[in-house]
Every structure is written in structure tokens, then in C-alpha cells.
């Protein structure tokens, strides 16, 4: 299968490591290996003795046991560890979908969630978020667009790039529609656990429905993207076995050191999550103030979960051209909406890192030099 250019990742490959002030990152502040190991007594010594041979295709048993604690109706045998969540997406799509299938996809979305089904030959219906209603999804639209050949619903909650989180009753309706029509749900839950209000947290789709596949990982909310550890959880044992077999044509198994470190991170997740939420809340307050000042120039829908949001220009301004000018003058990087194939007037911001105040100061200086109206 030949795939198109991966616009989001190509953009980051070109600019991410050449820019000092990243105002668009999708992950939270990271840790050093020393910092992570220091969270658990004796971990440093164990890490130094850790065996560097192959690991199990399904993942280190201890890691799978720890991942299973994130779910109520899925034990370690329902977990498949993979090399980042991108591998979970790629493997699921290639195992579960066929060219004649129809797929309904939460849109805008991370590129591979829509590009891979399209390249497989699936019929695609974008389930487009409504910006004017806080990037919400219309359940009636979903129900109207289910066909005889519909195979799967692809969801991302909390949502990249908007930070939208569906109301629980709507979420349960989606699950019931999938059950009624015997559809798969692929639920990208990479930002789950970083809700601003814990009561808003949705149950994992895999706990609610036997044909739902939940995917998670260490990259975003834990800030440990360098581990390259992702996973799926599902009650559909046949699908797990098929995905594990397909994985043997890709990475075969994950990195042994990464699995060791991921196990520690998951055991210490409450501490890590609280630190990252503190950073997010501090930066979110600054963003609220910033967008209030520039409300005549920028449109702001405050997210409800995660470290990202998707503001836009109130005027007809090309976000890519704006981003390149900002990068050249202030060394600040934004992610223009064209990489999502959405439009050209929005941009993603990320606010899960400690240097966001400095990034915003530079963006503010840039706008001031352009004489943008301030309220």
C-alpha cells in the first residue's frame, strides 16, 4: 500500500527541531530517565540490570498488567503493546478494514486516522466537528450516515486538535448505535486522563462494548513520547490475535528499556498526571487572558481536556503564511490547519509544556508589531 505524504509529521520533521519556542506540541512536559527512575525506590538498579533481549510480541507481562489497571472490563490478556499509538492505528486499519467497507471518521483528525482507510480503498464519511458549538459532534448525523456496508466508527476523545470532550449521554448513544449495527469502534483515547474536571472523564470504549478498541500510550498525557509505547485494549480476542500477527511484519516487539520505563511511569501516573495538569491549568489561564485581549482578531473555543486547542482567525488570514512569518520573526512554531486538510484559517496550539509563557510573550510581541487591535 502506497501512502500519501503525512502532512502533520512532515511539518514537524521540517520545523520542530529547528525552533526554540514550540507553541503547537501535542504532548506534555517530559522527564529525563533519571527523573523517572527516581520516582520509584530501587528502579535505577533494576534498570541497570534489565535484560536487553527480545520482549514478547504482546508486550512485557508486567507492563500489560499495569496497563490493564486503566480499564475495568479488560485484563492483561486484552492488551496488545505496540511501538507507539501510530502503530496501533496502522495495524488496526490494515487488519480490520477492507476496500468495500464504509468508515465514519471524527474530523478533523490526526492524518493516519483518515489517510490509511482512504488508501485501503474504504468509502469515507467525515463526521465533522461543529466549531460554533464548541467542536461538538452531531449524533443524528452519525445515525443518518450508517449504511449496510459501514464497518467502523473512528473516534478521538478527547479530541486532537480541538480539546473537545463529548457529553457522556451522547457517547453512550454512539456505543449503542455501534452495537445495534454490529460496527467496530476504534476509539483513540490518547488524551484520556487529562480532563480538566475528572467527573467529565468518559469510560474507555473497550469497557462498554465488546467490539470497541481503545488505544492509549505514554506519549501525550504522561509526556514520555520518546518511549514509543502505545497499546490497544479490546474484548475482541480474535482482533488482538490478528493484530499481533500483523505486528510481526513491523516491529515484532517493543523496546525492552522502553517497556521497563513505561511500567514505572504507569505505576507513578497519578504523580505525573498531576504535575502535567498543573502546567496545563497555569498555561490555560494565560491563554484565556491572551485570547480575551485579542478577541476581535482570534476566535477561541476553550478546550475541556488535554494540552491542545484549535483557535482560528476572525478574518480571512492564511494560517500557514502567518505561522511561517511568526517562525521567521520570533522563532515560535504554530501548526496550521491545512495539515489536517481542514481549512486554512485555524491553527493548533499546545500548552502542556513549561515554556508556554515565553512562547506567548513572543506571539504577543509579534501581534503588537502588526498593530493588531487589543481589547
C-alpha positions in Angstrom: 0.0 0.0 0.0 1.4 3.4 -1.0 0.6 6.2 1.4 0.4 9.9 0.8 2.6 12.4 2.5 1.9 12.5 6.2 1.3 16.3 6.4 1.4 16.7 10.2 4.5 14.6 10.7 6.3 16.1 7.7 5.6 19.6 9.0 7.1 18.7 12.4 10.1 16.9 10.8 10.9 20.1 8.9 10.4 22.6 11.7 10.1 21.1 15.2 13.8 20.6 16.0 14.8 23.9 14.4 12.5 26.0 16.6 13.1 27.0 20.2 9.6 28.1 21.0 7.1 25.3 20.2 3.5 26.6 20.7 1.9 23.6 19.0 3.2 20.5 20.7 0.6 17.8 21.4 2.4 16.3 24.3 3.1 17.4 27.9 6.4 18.3 29.5 8.7 15.3 29.5 11.1 13.8 32.1 14.7 12.6 31.9 15.4 8.9 32.6 16.9 9.9 35.9 13.9 11.8 37.0 11.5 9.0 36.1 13.6 6.3 37.8 13.9 8.4 40.9 10.1 8.1 41.4 10.4 4.5 42.5 12.8 3.1 45.1 15.3 0.7 43.6 14.3 1.4 40.0 17.7 2.7 39.0 19.4 -0.6 40.0 16.7 -2.7 38.3 17.0 -0.7 35.1 20.8 -1.2 35.0 20.2 -5.0 35.3 17.4 -5.1 32.8 17.8 -7.7 30.1 18.2 -6.3 26.5 16.9 -9.3 24.6 13.7 -9.6 22.7 10.4 -8.9 24.5 7.1 -10.7 24.0 5.1 -9.7 20.9 2.0 -8.9 23.0 4.2 -6.8 25.4 6.0 -7.4 28.7 3.5 -9.2 31.0 4.2 -6.7 33.9 3.6 -3.8 31.6 0.4 -5.3 30.3 -0.8 -5.9 33.9 -0.2 -2.2 34.6 -2.0 -1.0 31.5 -4.9 -3.2 32.4 -5.4 -1.2 35.6 -6.6 1.6 33.4 -9.7 -0.5 32.4 -12.5 -2.2 34.3 -13.5 -4.9 31.9 -10.2 -5.7 30.2 -7.4 -7.7 31.8 -3.8 -8.1 30.7 -4.8 -10.7 28.1 -6.9 -8.0 26.4 -3.9 -5.7 25.9 -1.5 -5.6 22.9 1.5 -3.4 23.4 2.8 -1.7 20.3 5.6 0.8 19.3 3.6 4.0 19.7 0.0 4.7 19.0 0.8 5.3 15.4 1.5 1.5 15.0 -1.8 0.7 16.7 -3.6 2.8 14.1 -1.8 1.3 11.2 -2.2 -2.3 12.3 -5.9 -1.9 13.2 -6.8 -0.3 9.9 -5.0 -3.0 7.9 -6.4 -5.9 9.9 -10.0 -4.7 10.3 -10.8 -2.8 7.1 -11.4 -3.9 3.5 -11.8 -1.9 0.3 -15.5 -2.3 0.2 -16.0 -1.0 3.7 -17.6 2.3 4.7 -16.0 4.1 7.6 -17.3 7.1 9.6 -14.4 9.2 10.9 -14.4 12.0 13.5 -12.9 15.0 11.6 -10.6 17.0 11.7 -8.3 14.3 12.8 -4.7 13.0 13.0 -3.8 12.2 9.5 -3.4 8.4 9.7 -6.9 8.0 11.1 -8.3 9.0 7.7 -5.5 8.6 5.2 -4.9 4.9 5.9 -8.6 3.9 5.4 -8.7 6.0 2.3 -5.6 4.3 0.8 -7.1 0.9 1.7 -10.0 1.9 -0.6 -12.7 2.4 2.0 -15.6 4.7 1.5 -15.1 7.6 3.9 -17.7 9.8 5.6 -16.1 12.6 7.7 -18.1 13.2 10.9 -17.2 16.9 11.1 -17.0 18.7 14.4 -19.1 21.9 14.7 -16.9 24.8 15.7 -19.7 27.1 16.5 -20.9 24.6 19.1 -17.5 24.1 20.8 -16.3 21.5 18.2 -19.2 19.1 19.2 -20.4 16.1 17.1 -23.9 15.6 15.8 -25.2 12.2 16.9 -28.1 12.4 14.4 -25.6 12.9 11.6 -23.9 9.7 12.7 -27.1 7.7 12.7 -28.2 9.0 9.3 -24.9 8.0 7.7 -24.7 4.4 8.8 -25.0 2.2 5.8 -25.3 -1.5 5.1 -21.5 -1.6 4.3 -20.5 0.5 7.3 -17.7 -1.3 9.1 -16.3 1.1 11.7 -16.7 4.4 13.6 -13.3 6.1 14.2 -13.4 8.4 17.2 -10.9 10.6 19.0 -11.9 11.7 22.5 -10.5 13.9 24.0 -10.1 15.4 20.5 -7.0 16.4 18.6 -6.8 19.2 17.7 -9.7 20.9 19.5 -9.6 19.5 23.0 -13.3 18.7 22.8 -14.8 16.0 25.1 -18.2 14.5 24.3 -21.0 14.6 26.8 -21.4 11.1 28.4 -25.0 10.6 27.2 -24.0 11.3 23.6 -21.0 9.0 24.0 -23.3 6.2 25.2 -25.6 6.7 22.2 -22.6 6.2 19.9 -21.8 2.9 21.6 -25.4 1.8 21.3 -25.6 2.7 17.6 -22.4 0.6 17.1 -23.9 -2.3 19.0 -27.2 -2.1 17.1 -25.4 -2.2 13.7 -22.6 -4.5 14.8 -19.9 -1.9 14.0 -16.4 -1.7 15.2 -15.5 1.4 17.3 -11.8 2.5 17.1 -11.5 4.9 20.0 -8.3 7.0 20.0 -8.1 7.8 23.8 -4.5 9.1 23.8 -5.6 12.2 25.7 -7.8 10.4 28.3 -6.8 11.0 31.9 -6.1 14.7 31.3 -9.6 16.0 31.7 -9.9 19.3 33.5 -12.8 18.1 35.5 -12.4 14.4 36.5 -16.2 14.0 36.5 -16.2 14.6 32.8 -13.9 11.6 32.1 -15.5 9.1 29.7 -15.3 5.4 30.3 -13.0 3.6 27.9 -15.0 2.4 24.9 -13.5 -1.1 25.3 -15.1 -1.3 28.7 -18.5 -0.6 27.3 -18.7 -2.6 24.1 -17.1 -5.9 23.1 -16.3 -4.7 19.6 -14.7 -1.4 20.7 -10.9 -0.9 20.5 -9.4 1.7 22.8 -5.9 2.9 22.1 -3.6 4.7 24.6 0.0 5.4 25.1 2.7 7.1 27.1 3.4 10.0 24.7 0.8 12.6 25.4 -0.6 12.9 28.9 2.5 11.3 30.5 4.9 13.4 28.4 7.0 10.3 27.5 6.9 10.4 23.7 10.4 9.1 23.5 9.5 5.7 24.9 7.4 5.0 21.8 5.0 2.8 23.8 1.4 2.5 22.8 -1.3 -0.2 23.2 -4.8 -1.3 22.4 -7.3 -2.8 24.8 -10.3 -4.7 23.5 -12.5 -7.6 24.5 -12.4 -8.8 20.9 -9.7 -11.6 21.3 -9.8 -12.5 17.6 -8.8 -9.0 16.7 -6.0 -8.9 19.2 -4.6 -12.1 17.7 -4.8 -10.8 14.2 -3.2 -7.5 15.1 -0.4 -9.3 17.0 0.3 -11.4 13.9 0.3 -8.4 11.6 2.7 -6.6 14.0 5.2 -9.4 13.3 5.7 -7.8 9.9 6.5 -4.5 11.5 8.3 -4.1 14.9 7.7 -7.7 16.1 8.2 -6.4 19.7 8.8 -3.2 21.6 12.0 -1.9 23.1 12.8 -3.7 26.4 14.1 -0.5 28.1 11.0 1.4 27.0 8.7 -1.2 28.4 10.5 -1.1 31.7 10.3 2.7 31.9 6.7 2.7 30.8 5.8 0.3 33.6 7.2 2.7 36.1 5.5 5.7 34.5 2.1 3.9 34.7 2.7 3.0 38.3 3.5 6.6 39.1 0.9 8.0 36.8 -1.1 10.0 39.4 2.0 12.0 40.3 2.9 12.6 36.6 -0.6 13.5 35.6 -1.0 15.9 38.5 2.2 17.7 37.5 1.1 17.9 33.9 -2.3 19.2 34.9 -0.8 21.9 37.0 1.2 23.0 33.9 -1.8 22.9 31.7 -4.0 24.8 34.2 -1.4 27.5 34.6 -0.9 27.9 30.8 -4.7 27.7 30.2 -5.2 30.8 32.4 -2.6 32.7 30.4 -4.3 31.6 27.1 -7.7 32.7 28.4 -6.3 36.1 29.1 -4.4 36.2 25.8 -7.4 35.4 23.7 -9.6 37.8 25.7 -7.2 40.6 24.7 -7.2 39.6 21.0 -10.9 38.5 20.8 -11.5 40.8 17.8 -8.7 39.1 15.9 -8.8 35.5 17.1 -11.6 33.0 17.9 -11.1 30.8 21.0 -13.1 27.8 22.0 -11.8 26.8 25.4 -10.9 23.0 25.4 -12.2 20.7 28.2 -9.4 18.2 28.2 -5.8 17.7 27.0 -3.0 20.1 26.3 -4.1 21.3 22.8 -6.7 23.7 21.3 -7.7 24.8 17.8 -8.2 28.6 17.6 -8.8 30.5 14.4 -8.7 33.9 12.8 -11.8 36.0 12.6 -10.5 37.5 9.4 -9.6 35.7 6.2 -5.9 35.1 7.1 -3.9 32.2 5.8 -2.7 30.3 8.9 0.3 28.8 7.1 1.6 32.1 5.9 1.0 33.6 9.4 2.8 30.7 11.0 5.8 31.0 8.7 6.1 34.7 9.4 5.9 34.2 13.1 8.5 31.5 12.9 10.9 33.7 10.9 10.5 36.7 13.2 10.0 35.2 16.7 11.2 31.6 16.4 7.7 30.5 17.6 6.0 27.5 15.9 2.3 27.0 15.3 0.6 24.2 13.5 -1.5 25.5 10.6 -4.8 23.8 10.0 -4.0 22.8 6.4 -2.0 19.9 7.7 -5.4 18.5 8.9 -6.9 19.1 5.4 -9.5 21.2 7.3 -9.2 24.8 6.1 -6.6 27.5 6.1 -7.7 29.8 8.9 -7.1 27.7 12.0 -4.0 26.6 13.9 -3.3 24.2 16.7 -1.7 25.4 19.8 -0.2 23.2 22.5 0.2 24.2 26.1 1.4 21.2 28.1 5.0 22.5 28.4 6.7 24.8 30.9 7.9 27.4 28.4 4.5 28.3 27.1 4.6 31.7 28.9 7.7 32.7 26.9 6.1 31.4 23.7 3.0 33.6 24.3 5.1 36.6 25.1 6.8 36.3 21.7 3.4 35.8 19.9 2.1 38.9 21.7 5.1 40.9 20.6 4.6 39.7 17.1 0.9 40.8 17.1 1.7 44.1 18.7 4.2 44.9 15.9 1.4 44.2 13.5 -0.8 46.7 15.3 -3.5 44.1 15.9 -6.3 45.5 17.9 -6.3 44.8 21.6 -9.4 44.8 23.8 
